[in-house]
Amino acid sequence: MTDADDVAVGIVGLGGIGHHHATRLQERGANLVGGMDIDVDARERFHEEFGVHAYESEGDLYEACDAVLVTTPNRFHEEYAVSALEAGLDVLLEKPLAHTLESAERIAGAAREADGFCMVGFNNRFADPVQVIKHYQNEGRFGETTHVEANYVRRRGVPGRGSWFTSKGVSGGGALIDIGVHAIDLALYFLDHPEVVEVSGETRSEFGGRDDYAYVHMWGDDAGPEGFDVDDSASAFIRDADGNTVSLEVAWATNRPTNDEFVIRGTEAGATFDRGEDELTIHEAAVDGGHHLSDAEIETRETDSHAAEQGVFLEAVAAGEAPSINTVEEALTVQRVIDAIYRSSETGTAVRLD
């Protein structure tokens, strides 16, 4: 068995999250052998900062690797994930699976036929409070989990207008597919990734296209509203085959306070997890010793969920076994829900997935 830190790993897509992944890999002592990007400036910056080769061709990178991380803009996920799988490599593909459902299905098809595996980058699952919730769920402390309130709401947090994030042709959508994908995945994770049967939703574009969009901070440079053709908020309701439900609120921008809370409701107990603060509270009630309600604050270690995700990926590559978490099939379910929310918003009706 190969040691995880001996796995030769490369990165496709060297800006943004690719840069952050490279930093984490080197901080943990992993064997980062190179990166690939079509942009010459990105290659030069990557080589100078990380001291490894930056390739113009993905084929050259693949020859040097056991595994790759694909961190390109969404529209290019299929091109590089499929080519890496066909080259026999294991792949960690950043969320979402793709920019469209059709592209996501093709990636899933390639993964089913590949010798290697594809893991999808839903890093929030690896946060310590989330793992505590899953532990208590598996122990039966919550009873049956029946509903999750999933919030990923920024008061003002539109990524740089004029970037690929705000172009539907490259991103596939706006706030819903960018950060809503995390909220949907985490909610379905708390429900053990059930069979989703019905989705009703509404997406809105109320702020990003305005000349007078007021903000204090922006993730990137602001080129103004021209070309902004994506949603900046979404509300949805999701139901599974057993009648369990998810209520979803997502926004890049909205006139309300920021909200990162996930509220898990079970028949025996519940929990509130603040994703932004990594805070967890367990809510219980009992009759022993007198009827009473209790709220237990759970303190966990501060961990880097991206680094933990990388660790699981590299260990799976080293062992030659696909991980059981963050699978392509789970990511495909999330993509189907996203697609259904967009379709529901367009038609004004609920969308059946069964």
Secondary structure, 3 states (H helix, E strand, C coil): CCCHHHCEEEEECCCCHHHHHHHHHHHCCCEEEEEECCCHHHHHHHHHHHCCEEECCHHHHHHCCCEEEECCCHHHHHHHHHHHHHCCCEEEEECCCCCCHHHHHHHHHHHHHCCCCEEEECHHHHCHHHHHHHHHHHHCCCCCEEEEEEEEECCECCCCCCCHHHCHHHHCCCHHHHHHHHHHHHHHHHCCCCCEEEEEEEEECCCCCCCCCCCCCCCCCCCCCCCCCCCCEEEEEEEECCCCEEEEEEECECCCCCECEEEEEECCEEEEEECCCCEEEEEEEECCCCCEEEEEEECCCCCCHHHHHHHHHHHHHHHCCCCCCCEHHHHHHHHHHHHHHHHHHHHCCCEECC
